[in-house]
Each structure stands twice: as structure tokens, then as C-alpha cells.
């Protein structure tokens, strides 16, 4: 029985699935980050998620995805987003993005299928 090589189609389908999983993962990180900084109330403690005051940071979290290069970014152009994430000489960091990724690493692994037997 002759075999038909469908390597190009298999590669296309695999790359499409990888891009879909990447997009799902960055959307998940965006939504989790928004949720993590949505609490209001007393000021946040150093190392904790920042508290929402104006909602500018929550609404300013964006994602960019390049499906062809399998690259994605989650971040913000809101100036105090970086200040909160990294801290300053006068203020300890309130990491909202890196902490979101670390706290949800298991879920992110599931989204990518890492560790799953084929």
C-alpha cells in the first residue's frame, strides 16, 4: 500500500494549534492580571498585588500576538504599571504581571500541553 506524505499539512496544523494555544494563554494572563488588581481598599503591601484606584491599569493591560513567529506579549503602556511592577527607590514593588504568571504557571502549562503524553 503506497503512503502519501502530508508533512506540510501536518506542520501547518501543528503551527496553527500552537498559535491558538499561545493566544489562549496570553488572554488568560491578561484576564487574571486584571482580576488580581481589581480589589479596592487599603493600600497594597510590598510584594502584593496593587489595589485598584482609578482602573486605568486594569483597562490598560493589552496583549500582542504574532501567530507566524509564535510570539506574544502582555503588558501596558500605563506609566504606573511599570512603577508598580518594579518598584522605585522609595517604594517596594507590587508585581502584578510577573506574579500573575508565576501564580498561574500550572494552568499555563496545561494551556500549552506541556508534560502531556502524546
Biopython code that builds the backbone (N, CA, C, O; Angstrom):
import numpy as np
from Bio.PDB.StructureBuilder import StructureBuilder

atoms = [
    (1, "UNK", "N", (0.846, -1.161, 0.000)),
    (1, "UNK", "CA", (0.000, 0.000, 0.000)),
    (1, "UNK", "C", (0.907, 1.245, 0.000)),
    (1, "UNK", "O", (1.747, 1.388, 0.888)),
    (2, "UNK", "N", (0.749, 2.134, -0.971)),
    (2, "UNK", "CA", (1.590, 3.331, -1.026)),
    (2, "UNK", "C", (1.202, 4.325, 0.079)),
    (2, "UNK", "O", (0.038, 4.441, 0.462)),
    (3, "UNK", "N", (2.199, 5.019, 0.563)),
    (3, "UNK", "CA", (1.970, 6.028, 1.598)),
    (3, "UNK", "C", (2.046, 7.406, 0.956)),
    (3, "UNK", "O", (2.843, 7.643, 0.048)),
    (4, "UNK", "N", (1.213, 8.297, 1.440)),
    (4, "UNK", "CA", (1.213, 9.667, 0.954)),
    (4, "UNK", "C", (1.786, 10.565, 2.043)),
    (4, "UNK", "O", (1.307, 10.560, 3.177)),
    (5, "UNK", "N", (2.810, 11.332, 1.696)),
    (5, "UNK", "CA", (3.440, 12.241, 2.652)),
    (5, "UNK", "C", (2.612, 13.508, 2.762)),
    (5, "UNK", "O", (2.335, 14.172, 1.763)),
    (6, "UNK", "N", (2.226, 13.831, 3.968)),
    (6, "UNK", "CA", (1.446, 15.042, 4.220)),
    (6, "UNK", "C", (2.131, 15.896, 5.272)),
    (6, "UNK", "O", (1.491, 16.493, 6.138)),
    (7, "UNK", "N", (3.445, 15.935, 5.170)),
    (7, "UNK", "CA", (4.231, 16.669, 6.158)),
    (7, "UNK", "C", (3.908, 18.144, 6.197)),
    (7, "UNK", "O", (3.801, 18.718, 7.281)),
    (8, "UNK", "N", (3.748, 18.776, 5.047)),
    (8, "UNK", "CA", (3.457, 20.216, 5.019)),
    (8, "UNK", "C", (2.115, 20.507, 5.685)),
    (8, "UNK", "O", (1.992, 21.480, 6.430)),
    (9, "UNK", "N", (1.122, 19.683, 5.426)),
    (9, "UNK", "CA", (-0.199, 19.873, 6.045)),
    (9, "UNK", "C", (-0.133, 19.623, 7.548)),
    (9, "UNK", "O", (-0.751, 20.347, 8.329)),
    (10, "UNK", "N", (0.624, 18.591, 7.956)),
    (10, "UNK", "CA", (0.781, 18.308, 9.389)),
    (10, "UNK", "C", (1.481, 19.464, 10.088)),
    (10, "UNK", "O", (1.089, 19.848, 11.190)),
    (11, "UNK", "N", (2.514, 20.026, 9.459)),
    (11, "UNK", "CA", (3.218, 21.155, 10.048)),
    (11, "UNK", "C", (2.305, 22.372, 10.157)),
    (11, "UNK", "O", (2.323, 23.062, 11.177)),
    (12, "UNK", "N", (1.511, 22.645, 9.134)),
    (12, "UNK", "CA", (0.585, 23.770, 9.161)),
    (12, "UNK", "C", (-0.418, 23.622, 10.299)),
    (12, "UNK", "O", (-0.688, 24.578, 11.025)),
    (13, "UNK", "N", (-0.968, 22.416, 10.450)),
    (13, "UNK", "CA", (-1.942, 22.168, 11.515)),
    (13, "UNK", "C", (-1.303, 22.300, 12.898)),
    (13, "UNK", "O", (-1.922, 22.829, 13.821)),
    (14, "UNK", "N", (-0.076, 21.824, 13.040)),
    (14, "UNK", "CA", (0.620, 21.912, 14.322)),
    (14, "UNK", "C", (0.897, 23.373, 14.680)),
    (14, "UNK", "O", (0.675, 23.785, 15.818)),
    (15, "UNK", "N", (1.380, 24.154, 13.716)),
    (15, "UNK", "CA", (1.659, 25.561, 13.980)),
    (15, "UNK", "C", (0.383, 26.337, 14.295)),
    (15, "UNK", "O", (0.396, 27.237, 15.135)),
    (16, "UNK", "N", (-0.698, 25.999, 13.638)),
    (16, "UNK", "CA", (-1.980, 26.642, 13.914)),
    (16, "UNK", "C", (-2.435, 26.341, 15.341)),
    (16, "UNK", "O", (-2.908, 27.230, 16.049)),
    (17, "UNK", "N", (-2.291, 25.090, 15.755)),
    (17, "UNK", "CA", (-2.673, 24.712, 17.120)),
    (17, "UNK", "C", (-1.791, 25.412, 18.149)),
    (17, "UNK", "O", (-2.285, 25.870, 19.180)),
    (18, "UNK", "N", (-0.491, 25.499, 17.879)),
    (18, "UNK", "CA", (0.414, 26.184, 18.795)),
    (18, "UNK", "C", (0.047, 27.661, 18.917)),
    (18, "UNK", "O", (0.063, 28.212, 20.018)),
    (19, "UNK", "N", (-0.283, 28.303, 17.804)),
    (19, "UNK", "CA", (-0.688, 29.710, 17.827)),
    (19, "UNK", "C", (-1.986, 29.888, 18.603)),
    (19, "UNK", "O", (-2.132, 30.857, 19.349)),
    (20, "UNK", "N", (-2.927, 28.965, 18.436)),
    (20, "UNK", "CA", (-4.192, 29.045, 19.182)),
    (20, "UNK", "C", (-3.951, 28.933, 20.680)),
    (20, "UNK", "O", (-4.546, 29.667, 21.468)),
    (21, "UNK", "N", (-3.071, 28.006, 21.070)),
    (21, "UNK", "CA", (-2.767, 27.836, 22.493)),
    (21, "UNK", "C", (-2.041, 29.054, 23.057)),
    (21, "UNK", "O", (-2.298, 29.469, 24.187)),
    (22, "UNK", "N", (-1.136, 29.621, 22.268)),
    (22, "UNK", "CA", (-0.429, 30.818, 22.700)),
    (22, "UNK", "C", (-1.404, 31.968, 22.931)),
    (22, "UNK", "O", (-1.326, 32.658, 23.947)),
    (23, "UNK", "N", (-2.318, 32.172, 21.993)),
    (23, "UNK", "CA", (-3.317, 33.233, 22.145)),
    (23, "UNK", "C", (-4.197, 32.993, 23.364)),
    (23, "UNK", "O", (-4.516, 33.931, 24.094)),
    (24, "UNK", "N", (-4.587, 31.756, 23.586)),
    (24, "UNK", "CA", (-5.407, 31.437, 24.762)),
    (24, "UNK", "C", (-4.634, 31.727, 26.049)),
    (24, "UNK", "O", (-5.204, 32.237, 27.014)),
    (25, "UNK", "N", (-3.350, 31.407, 26.065)),
    (25, "UNK", "CA", (-2.542, 31.622, 27.261)),
    (25, "UNK", "C", (-2.374, 33.102, 27.565)),
    (25, "UNK", "O", (-2.487, 33.505, 28.723)),
    (26, "UNK", "N", (-2.107, 33.922, 26.553)),
    (26, "UNK", "CA", (-1.913, 35.355, 26.839)),
    (26, "UNK", "C", (-3.232, 36.031, 27.200)),
    (26, "UNK", "O", (-3.243, 36.957, 28.011)),
    (27, "UNK", "N", (-4.335, 35.589, 26.618)),
    (27, "UNK", "CA", (-5.637, 36.135, 27.032)),
    (27, "UNK", "C", (-5.909, 35.775, 28.487)),
    (27, "UNK", "O", (-6.421, 36.593, 29.251)),
    (28, "UNK", "N", (-5.566, 34.556, 28.862)),
    (28, "UNK", "CA", (-5.736, 34.110, 30.243)),
    (28, "UNK", "C", (-4.909, 34.981, 31.194)),
    (28, "UNK", "O", (-5.417, 35.427, 32.223)),
    (29, "UNK", "N", (-3.637, 35.227, 30.853)),
    (29, "UNK", "CA", (-2.776, 36.054, 31.698)),
    (29, "UNK", "C", (-3.353, 37.463, 31.816)),
    (29, "UNK", "O", (-3.370, 38.036, 32.905)),
    (30, "UNK", "N", (-3.824, 38.020, 30.708)),
    (30, "UNK", "CA", (-4.414, 39.364, 30.728)),
    (30, "UNK", "C", (-5.607, 39.414, 31.682)),
    (30, "UNK", "O", (-5.694, 40.313, 32.519)),
    (31, "UNK", "N", (-6.514, 38.466, 31.561)),
    (31, "UNK", "CA", (-7.709, 38.461, 32.408)),
    (31, "UNK", "C", (-7.362, 38.210, 33.873)),
    (31, "UNK", "O", (-7.949, 38.827, 34.763)),
    (32, "UNK", "N", (-6.409, 37.305, 34.130)),
    (32, "UNK", "CA", (-6.009, 37.037, 35.514)),
    (32, "UNK", "C", (-5.341, 38.263, 36.124)),
    (32, "UNK", "O", (-5.585, 38.585, 37.287)),
    (33, "UNK", "N", (-4.501, 38.947, 35.355)),
    (33, "UNK", "CA", (-3.843, 40.159, 35.869)),
    (33, "UNK", "C", (-4.888, 41.211, 36.207)),
    (33, "UNK", "O", (-4.802, 41.860, 37.250)),
    (34, "UNK", "N", (-5.866, 41.383, 35.340)),
    (34, "UNK", "CA", (-6.934, 42.349, 35.622)),
    (34, "UNK", "C", (-7.682, 41.978, 36.898)),
    (34, "UNK", "O", (-7.997, 42.836, 37.723)),
    (35, "UNK", "N", (-7.958, 40.699, 37.044)),
    (35, "UNK", "CA", (-8.669, 40.236, 38.235)),
    (35, "UNK", "C", (-7.826, 40.450, 39.498)),
    (35, "UNK", "O", (-8.347, 40.841, 40.542)),
    (36, "UNK", "N", (-6.529, 40.191, 39.389)),
    (36, "UNK", "CA", (-5.645, 40.306, 40.551)),
    (36, "UNK", "C", (-5.499, 41.736, 41.043)),
    (36, "UNK", "O", (-5.233, 41.951, 42.225)),
    (37, "UNK", "N", (-5.665, 42.723, 40.164)),
    (37, "UNK", "CA", (-5.522, 44.114, 40.596)),
    (37, "UNK", "C", (-6.863, 44.828, 40.651)),
    (37, "UNK", "O", (-6.908, 46.059, 40.641)),
    (38, "UNK", "N", (-7.937, 44.089, 40.708)),
    (38, "UNK", "CA", (-9.257, 44.711, 40.722)),
    (38, "UNK", "C", (-9.768, 45.019, 42.132)),
    (38, "UNK", "O", (-10.771, 45.717, 42.283)),
    (39, "UNK", "N", (-9.091, 44.507, 43.165)),
    (39, "UNK", "CA", (-9.523, 44.800, 44.534)),
    (39, "UNK", "C", (-9.272, 46.264, 44.866)),
    (39, "UNK", "O", (-8.287, 46.861, 44.432)),
    (40, "UNK", "N", (-10.177, 46.819, 45.636)),
    (40, "UNK", "CA", (-10.013, 48.193, 46.117)),
    (40, "UNK", "C", (-9.865, 48.150, 47.627)),
    (40, "UNK", "O", (-10.037, 47.099, 48.243)),
    (41, "UNK", "N", (-9.554, 49.259, 48.206)),
    (41, "UNK", "CA", (-9.451, 49.310, 49.664)),
    (41, "UNK", "C", (-8.138, 49.889, 50.100)),
    (41, "UNK", "O", (-7.572, 50.754, 49.432)),
    (42, "UNK", "N", (-7.646, 49.405, 51.240)),
    (42, "UNK", "CA", (-6.416, 49.944, 51.800)),
    (42, "UNK", "C", (-5.251, 49.712, 50.838)),
    (42, "UNK", "O", (-5.298, 48.791, 50.023)),
    (43, "UNK", "N", (-4.223, 50.524, 50.924)),
    (43, "UNK", "CA", (-3.071, 50.366, 50.024)),
    (43, "UNK", "C", (-2.480, 48.960, 50.101)),
    (43, "UNK", "O", (-2.542, 48.299, 51.137)),
    (44, "UNK", "N", (-1.917, 48.526, 49.001)),
    (44, "UNK", "CA", (-1.345, 47.186, 48.946)),
    (44, "UNK", "C", (-0.028, 47.126, 49.711)),
    (44, "UNK", "O", (0.672, 48.126, 49.873)),
    (45, "UNK", "N", (0.280, 45.940, 50.167)),
    (45, "UNK", "CA", (1.536, 45.710, 50.875)),
    (45, "UNK", "C", (2.645, 45.456, 49.858)),
    (45, "UNK", "O", (2.371, 44.977, 48.758)),
    (46, "UNK", "N", (3.893, 45.770, 50.210)),
    (46, "UNK", "CA", (5.002, 45.454, 49.318)),
    (46, "UNK", "C", (4.992, 43.975, 48.938)),
    (46, "UNK", "O", (4.822, 43.107, 49.794)),
    (47, "UNK", "N", (5.172, 43.702, 47.664)),
    (47, "UNK", "CA", (5.160, 42.331, 47.171)),
    (47, "UNK", "C", (3.780, 41.823, 46.815)),
    (47, "UNK", "O", (3.657, 40.813, 46.122)),
    (48, "UNK", "N", (2.731, 42.503, 47.278)),
    (48, "UNK", "CA", (1.367, 42.089, 46.991)),
    (48, "UNK", "C", (0.858, 42.695, 45.699)),
    (48, "UNK", "O", (1.477, 43.589, 45.122)),
    (49, "UNK", "N", (-0.283, 42.191, 45.257)),
    (49, "UNK", "CA", (-0.906, 42.786, 44.074)),
    (49, "UNK", "C", (-1.344, 44.204, 44.410)),
    (49, "UNK", "O", (-1.858, 44.451, 45.501)),
    (50, "UNK", "N", (-1.145, 45.150, 43.475)),
    (50, "UNK", "CA", (-1.592, 46.513, 43.752)),
    (50, "UNK", "C", (-3.112, 46.585, 43.821)),
    (50, "UNK", "O", (-3.817, 45.776, 43.218)),
    (51, "UNK", "N", (-3.597, 47.558, 44.561)),
    (51, "UNK", "CA", (-5.043, 47.784, 44.658)),
    (51, "UNK", "C", (-5.476, 48.750, 43.554)),
    (51, "UNK", "O", (-4.717, 49.630, 43.147)),
    (52, "UNK", "N", (-6.690, 48.571, 43.088)),
    (52, "UNK", "CA", (-7.223, 49.431, 42.043)),
    (52, "UNK", "C", (-7.683, 50.748, 42.647)),
    (52, "UNK", "O", (-8.416, 50.775, 43.636)),
    (53, "UNK", "N", (-7.237, 51.841, 42.032)),
    (53, "UNK", "CA", (-7.698, 53.162, 42.454)),
    (53, "UNK", "C", (-8.555, 53.791, 41.363)),
    (53, "UNK", "O", (-9.703, 54.162, 41.609)),
    (54, "UNK", "N", (-8.001, 53.911, 40.160)),
    (54, "UNK", "CA", (-8.738, 54.557, 39.069)),
    (54, "UNK", "C", (-9.225, 53.557, 38.025)),
    (54, "UNK", "O", (-10.142, 53.862, 37.263)),
    (55, "UNK", "N", (-8.636, 52.389, 37.981)),
    (55, "UNK", "CA", (-8.981, 51.400, 36.960)),
    (55, "UNK", "C", (-8.181, 51.557, 35.685)),
    (55, "UNK", "O", (-8.342, 50.779, 34.745)),
    (56, "UNK", "N", (-7.306, 52.577, 35.650)),
    (56, "UNK", "CA", (-6.518, 52.831, 34.445)),
    (56, "UNK", "C", (-5.595, 51.661, 34.116)),
    (56, "UNK", "O", (-5.482, 51.275, 32.952)),
    (57, "UNK", "N", (-4.937, 51.096, 35.119)),
    (57, "UNK", "CA", (-4.034, 49.971, 34.864)),
    (57, "UNK", "C", (-4.813, 48.756, 34.379)),
    (57, "UNK", "O", (-4.416, 48.113, 33.407)),
    (58, "UNK", "N", (-5.919, 48.435, 35.047)),
    (58, "UNK", "CA", (-6.731, 47.281, 34.627)),
    (58, "UNK", "C", (-7.157, 47.403, 33.167)),
    (58, "UNK", "O", (-7.027, 46.455, 32.393)),
    (59, "UNK", "N", (-7.658, 48.558, 32.805)),
    (59, "UNK", "CA", (-8.142, 48.731, 31.434)),
    (59, "UNK", "C", (-7.005, 48.907, 30.441)),
    (59, "UNK", "O", (-7.218, 48.779, 29.235)),
    (60, "UNK", "N", (-5.791, 49.202, 30.927)),
    (60, "UNK", "CA", (-4.660, 49.414, 30.039)),
    (60, "UNK", "C", (-3.835, 48.180, 29.753)),
    (60, "UNK", "O", (-2.843, 48.267, 29.029)),
    (61, "UNK", "N", (-4.209, 47.033, 30.297)),
    (61, "UNK", "CA", (-3.467, 45.799, 30.029)),
    (61, "UNK", "C", (-3.857, 45.291, 28.644)),
    (61, "UNK", "O", (-5.035, 45.099, 28.346)),
    (62, "UNK", "N", (-2.853, 45.080, 27.813)),
    (62, "UNK", "CA", (-3.086, 44.656, 26.434)),
    (62, "UNK", "C", (-2.226, 43.446, 26.086)),
    (62, "UNK", "O", (-1.246, 43.144, 26.768)),
    (63, "UNK", "N", (-2.604, 42.770, 25.026)),
    (63, "UNK", "CA", (-1.815, 41.659, 24.505)),
    (63, "UNK", "C", (-1.511, 41.916, 23.032)),
    (63, "UNK", "O", (-2.290, 42.543, 22.315)),
    (64, "UNK", "N", (-0.360, 41.416, 22.606)),
    (64, "UNK", "CA", (0.020, 41.406, 21.199)),
    (64, "UNK", "C", (0.456, 39.984, 20.877)),
    (64, "UNK", "O", (1.190, 39.365, 21.646)),
    (65, "UNK", "N", (0.010, 39.475, 19.756)),
    (65, "UNK", "CA", (0.381, 38.128, 19.351)),
    (65, "UNK", "C", (0.798, 38.139, 17.895)),
    (65, "UNK", "O", (0.120, 38.718, 17.046)),
    (66, "UNK", "N", (1.921, 37.492, 17.613)),
    (66, "UNK", "CA", (2.370, 37.272, 16.239)),
    (66, "UNK", "C", (2.273, 35.773, 15.988)),
    (66, "UNK", "O", (3.149, 35.007, 16.389)),
    (67, "UNK", "N", (1.211, 35.370, 15.328)),
    (67, "UNK", "CA", (0.942, 33.953, 15.103)),
    (67, "UNK", "C", (2.023, 33.301, 14.235)),
    (67, "UNK", "O", (2.339, 32.126, 14.426)),
    (68, "UNK", "N", (2.580, 34.034, 13.303)),
    (68, "UNK", "CA", (3.594, 33.465, 12.410)),
    (68, "UNK", "C", (4.902, 33.196, 13.130)),
    (68, "UNK", "O", (5.576, 32.208, 12.839)),
    (69, "UNK", "N", (5.268, 34.055, 14.059)),
    (69, "UNK", "CA", (6.518, 33.883, 14.793)),
    (69, "UNK", "C", (6.307, 33.180, 16.130)),
    (69, "UNK", "O", (7.273, 32.896, 16.838)),
    (70, "UNK", "N", (5.055, 32.897, 16.481)),
    (70, "UNK", "CA", (4.695, 32.288, 17.761)),
    (70, "UNK", "C", (5.271, 33.099, 18.921)),
    (70, "UNK", "O", (5.926, 32.563, 19.814)),
    (71, "UNK", "N", (5.009, 34.405, 18.882)),
    (71, "UNK", "CA", (5.438, 35.313, 19.939)),
    (71, "UNK", "C", (4.226, 36.055, 20.473)),
    (71, "UNK", "O", (3.283, 36.354, 19.741)),
    (72, "UNK", "N", (4.275, 36.346, 21.770)),
    (72, "UNK", "CA", (3.180, 37.100, 22.372)),
    (72, "UNK", "C", (3.722, 37.958, 23.504)),
    (72, "UNK", "O", (4.726, 37.627, 24.134)),
    (73, "UNK", "N", (3.035, 39.067, 23.747)),
    (73, "UNK", "CA", (3.384, 39.967, 24.843)),
    (73, "UNK", "C", (2.124, 40.344, 25.602)),
    (73, "UNK", "O", (1.050, 40.519, 25.026)),
    (74, "UNK", "N", (2.288, 40.463, 26.905)),
    (74, "UNK", "CA", (1.233, 41.009, 27.762)),
    (74, "UNK", "C", (1.879, 42.167, 28.504)),
    (74, "UNK", "O", (2.973, 42.020, 29.050)),
    (75, "UNK", "N", (1.225, 43.297, 28.530)),
    (75, "UNK", "CA", (1.799, 44.437, 29.230)),
    (75, "UNK", "C", (0.882, 45.637, 29.172)),
    (75, "UNK", "O", (-0.303, 45.526, 28.861)),
    (76, "UNK", "N", (1.460, 46.792, 29.481)),
    (76, "UNK", "CA", (0.691, 48.029, 29.486)),
    (76, "UNK", "C", (1.595, 49.198, 29.148)),
    (76, "UNK", "O", (2.803, 49.152, 29.379)),
    (77, "UNK", "N", (1.008, 50.230, 28.609)),
    (77, "UNK", "CA", (1.714, 51.493, 28.396)),
    (77, "UNK", "C", (1.382, 52.492, 29.501)),
    (77, "UNK", "O", (1.859, 53.626, 29.471)),
    (78, "UNK", "N", (0.579, 52.088, 30.462)),
    (78, "UNK", "CA", (0.234, 52.954, 31.589)),
    (78, "UNK", "C", (1.509, 53.125, 32.429)),
    (78, "UNK", "O", (2.047, 52.140, 32.934)),
    (79, "UNK", "N", (1.997, 54.364, 32.583)),
    (79, "UNK", "CA", (3.284, 54.583, 33.252)),
    (79, "UNK", "C", (3.406, 53.958, 34.638)),
    (79, "UNK", "O", (4.456, 53.412, 34.975)),
    (80, "UNK", "N", (2.353, 54.027, 35.445)),
    (80, "UNK", "CA", (2.498, 53.476, 36.799)),
    (80, "UNK", "C", (2.454, 51.950, 36.813)),
    (80, "UNK", "O", (2.715, 51.347, 37.854)),
    (81, "UNK", "N", (2.131, 51.310, 35.692)),
    (81, "UNK", "CA", (2.185, 49.853, 35.616)),
    (81, "UNK", "C", (3.604, 49.341, 35.821)),
    (81, "UNK", "O", (3.830, 48.371, 36.543)),
    (82, "UNK", "N", (4.549, 50.003, 35.179)),
    (82, "UNK", "CA", (5.957, 49.628, 35.342)),
    (82, "UNK", "C", (6.459, 49.961, 36.749)),
    (82, "UNK", "O", (7.195, 49.185, 37.359)),
    (83, "UNK", "N", (6.054, 51.113, 37.245)),
    (83, "UNK", "CA", (6.476, 51.524, 38.589)),
    (83, "UNK", "C", (5.996, 50.512, 39.625)),
    (83, "UNK", "O", (6.756, 50.113, 40.507)),
    (84, "UNK", "N", (4.737, 50.098, 39.517)),
    (84, "UNK", "CA", (4.214, 49.114, 40.456)),
    (84, "UNK", "C", (4.923, 47.770, 40.296)),
    (84, "UNK", "O", (5.251, 47.120, 41.288)),
    (85, "UNK", "N", (5.157, 47.359, 39.070)),
    (85, "UNK", "CA", (5.790, 46.060, 38.804)),
    (85, "UNK", "C", (7.210, 45.997, 39.363)),
    (85, "UNK", "O", (7.590, 45.003, 39.981)),
    (86, "UNK", "N", (7.989, 47.047, 39.149)),
    (86, "UNK", "CA", (9.412, 47.019, 39.501)),
    (86, "UNK", "C", (9.754, 47.756, 40.791)),
    (86, "UNK", "O", (10.797, 47.503, 41.394)),
    (87, "UNK", "N", (8.882, 48.665, 41.217)),
    (87, "UNK", "CA", (9.176, 49.473, 42.395)),
    (87, "UNK", "C", (10.110, 50.625, 42.044)),
    (87, "UNK", "O", (10.526, 50.773, 40.895)),
    (88, "UNK", "N", (10.431, 51.426, 43.034)),
    (88, "UNK", "CA", (11.347, 52.555, 42.881)),
    (88, "UNK", "C", (12.269, 52.573, 44.087)),
    (88, "UNK", "O", (12.200, 51.693, 44.945)),
    (89, "UNK", "N", (13.130, 53.578, 44.148)),
    (89, "UNK", "CA", (13.994, 53.738, 45.319)),
    (89, "UNK", "C", (13.175, 53.997, 46.578)),
    (89, "UNK", "O", (13.592, 53.656, 47.685)),
    (90, "UNK", "N", (12.003, 54.605, 46.395)),
    (90, "UNK", "CA", (11.178, 54.991, 47.533)),
    (90, "UNK", "C", (9.988, 54.067, 47.790)),
    (90, "UNK", "O", (9.306, 54.200, 48.805)),
    (91, "UNK", "N", (9.741, 53.134, 46.876)),
    (91, "UNK", "CA", (8.568, 52.255, 47.019)),
    (91, "UNK", "C", (8.929, 50.833, 46.595)),
    (91, "UNK", "O", (9.492, 50.617, 45.522)),
    (92, "UNK", "N", (8.601, 49.884, 47.442)),
    (92, "UNK", "CA", (8.822, 48.474, 47.094)),
    (92, "UNK", "C", (7.857, 48.061, 45.983)),
    (92, "UNK", "O", (6.765, 48.614, 45.855)),
    (93, "UNK", "N", (8.270, 47.100, 45.199)),
    (93, "UNK", "CA", (7.468, 46.630, 44.067)),
    (93, "UNK", "C", (6.169, 45.992, 44.528)),
    (93, "UNK", "O", (6.089, 45.384, 45.595)),
    (94, "UNK", "N", (5.162, 46.152, 43.695)),
    (94, "UNK", "CA", (3.879, 45.454, 43.819)),
    (94, "UNK", "C", (3.692, 44.712, 42.496)),
    (94, "UNK", "O", (2.871, 45.117, 41.672)),
    (95, "UNK", "N", (4.448, 43.627, 42.285)),
    (95, "UNK", "CA", (4.470, 42.962, 40.976)),
    (95, "UNK", "C", (3.118, 42.353, 40.623)),
    (95, "UNK", "O", (2.642, 41.440, 41.298)),
    (96, "UNK", "N", (2.519, 42.856, 39.585)),
    (96, "UNK", "CA", (1.198, 42.392, 39.166)),
    (96, "UNK", "C", (1.281, 41.459, 37.964)),
    (96, "UNK", "O", (0.442, 40.568, 37.835)),
    (97, "UNK", "N", (2.255, 41.629, 37.086)),
    (97, "UNK", "CA", (2.324, 40.803, 35.881)),
    (97, "UNK", "C", (3.148, 39.535, 36.109)),
    (97, "UNK", "O", (2.663, 38.430, 35.864)),
    (98, "UNK", "N", (4.377, 39.685, 36.571)),
    (98, "UNK", "CA", (5.203, 38.503, 36.821)),
    (98, "UNK", "C", (4.549, 37.599, 37.860)),
    (98, "UNK", "O", (4.555, 36.377, 37.714)),
    (99, "UNK", "N", (3.989, 38.193, 38.901)),
    (99, "UNK", "CA", (3.334, 37.387, 39.937)),
    (99, "UNK", "C", (2.130, 36.634, 39.368)),
    (99, "UNK", "O", (1.882, 35.487, 39.743)),
    (100, "UNK", "N", (1.382, 37.273, 38.466)),
    (100, "UNK", "CA", (0.252, 36.593, 37.823)),
    (100, "UNK", "C", (0.742, 35.373, 37.058)),
    (100, "UNK", "O", (0.128, 34.308, 37.128)),
    (101, "UNK", "N", (1.841, 35.519, 36.331)),
    (101, "UNK", "CA", (2.383, 34.394, 35.555)),
    (101, "UNK", "C", (2.854, 33.292, 36.483)),
    (101, "UNK", "O", (2.553, 32.121, 36.255)),
    (102, "UNK", "N", (3.593, 33.650, 37.530)),
    (102, "UNK", "CA", (4.103, 32.645, 38.464)),
    (102, "UNK", "C", (2.958, 31.942, 39.187)),
    (102, "UNK", "O", (2.962, 30.717, 39.311)),
    (103, "UNK", "N", (1.975, 32.711, 39.667)),
    (103, "UNK", "CA", (0.860, 32.121, 40.406)),
    (103, "UNK", "C", (0.002, 31.201, 39.539)),
    (103, "UNK", "O", (-0.709, 30.345, 40.065)),
    (104, "UNK", "N", (0.059, 31.367, 38.225)),
    (104, "UNK", "CA", (-0.769, 30.575, 37.316)),
    (104, "UNK", "C", (0.052, 29.683, 36.394)),
    (104, "UNK", "O", (-0.425, 29.271, 35.336)),
    (105, "UNK", "N", (1.283, 29.384, 36.791)),
    (105, "UNK", "CA", (2.179, 28.590, 35.942)),
    (105, "UNK", "C", (1.582, 27.225, 35.590)),
    (105, "UNK", "O", (1.719, 26.766, 34.456)),
    (106, "UNK", "N", (0.929, 26.582, 36.539)),
    (106, "UNK", "CA", (0.337, 25.264, 36.268)),
    (106, "UNK", "C", (-0.742, 25.333, 35.204)),
    (106, "UNK", "O", (-0.794, 24.488, 34.310)),
    (107, "UNK", "N", (-1.594, 26.324, 35.296)),
    (107, "UNK", "CA", (-2.646, 26.495, 34.296)),
    (107, "UNK", "C", (-2.048, 26.817, 32.942)),
    (107, "UNK", "O", (-2.524, 26.325, 31.919)),
    (108, "UNK", "N", (-1.007, 27.643, 32.924)),
    (108, "UNK", "CA", (-0.358, 27.974, 31.653)),
    (108, "UNK", "C", (0.273, 26.738, 31.022)),
    (108, "UNK", "O", (0.228, 26.569, 29.803)),
    (109, "UNK", "N", (0.857, 25.880, 31.841)),
    (109, "UNK", "CA", (1.420, 24.627, 31.305)),
    (109, "UNK", "C", (0.320, 23.777, 30.663)),
    (109, "UNK", "O", (0.527, 23.178, 29.608)),
    (110, "UNK", "N", (-0.842, 23.732, 31.304)),
    (110, "UNK", "CA", (-1.957, 22.978, 30.734)),
    (110, "UNK", "C", (-2.402, 23.575, 29.401)),
    (110, "UNK", "O", (-2.714, 22.839, 28.465)),
    (111, "UNK", "N", (-2.433, 24.894, 29.312)),
    (111, "UNK", "CA", (-2.857, 25.556, 28.069)),
    (111, "UNK", "C", (-1.942, 25.196, 26.911)),
    (111, "UNK", "O", (-2.393, 25.071, 25.773)),
    (112, "UNK", "N", (-0.634, 25.025, 27.206)),
    (112, "UNK", "CA", (0.309, 24.667, 26.167)),
    (112, "UNK", "C", (0.454, 23.167, 26.004)),
    (112, "UNK", "O", (1.068, 22.713, 25.039)),
    (113, "UNK", "N", (-0.093, 22.388, 26.921)),
    (113, "UNK", "CA", (0.022, 20.940, 26.848)),
    (113, "UNK", "C", (1.400, 20.436, 27.263)),
    (113, "UNK", "O", (1.785, 19.327, 26.894)),
    (114, "UNK", "N", (2.144, 21.225, 28.017)),
    (114, "UNK", "CA", (3.481, 20.821, 28.450)),
    (114, "UNK", "C", (3.366, 19.653, 29.434)),
    (114, "UNK", "O", (2.570, 19.691, 30.372)),
    (115, "UNK", "N", (4.167, 18.626, 29.204)),
    (115, "UNK", "CA", (4.163, 17.474, 30.085)),
    (115, "UNK", "C", (3.126, 16.433, 29.755)),
    (115, "UNK", "O", (3.064, 15.392, 30.410)),
    (116, "UNK", "N", (2.305, 16.690, 28.749)),
    (116, "UNK", "CA", (1.264, 15.746, 28.373)),
    (116, "UNK", "C", (1.829, 14.724, 27.402)),
    (116, "UNK", "O", (2.561, 15.077, 26.478)),
    (117, "UNK", "N", (1.500, 13.494, 27.602)),
    (117, "UNK", "CA", (1.961, 12.416, 26.714)),
    (117, "UNK", "C", (1.211, 12.488, 25.387)),
    (117, "UNK", "O", (0.010, 12.751, 25.339)),
    (118, "UNK", "N", (1.942, 12.250, 24.340)),
    (118, "UNK", "CA", (1.305, 12.260, 23.003)),
    (118, "UNK", "C", (0.851, 10.862, 22.657)),
    (118, "UNK", "O", (0.292, 10.642, 21.582)),
]
sb = StructureBuilder()
sb.init_structure("model")
sb.init_model(0)
sb.init_chain("A")
sb.init_seg("    ")
for serial, (resi, resn, name, xyz) in enumerate(atoms, 1):
    if name == "N":
        sb.init_residue(resn, " ", resi, " ")
    sb.init_atom(name, np.array(xyz, "f"), 0.0, 1.0, " ", f" {name:<3s}", serial, name[0])
structure = sb.get_structure()
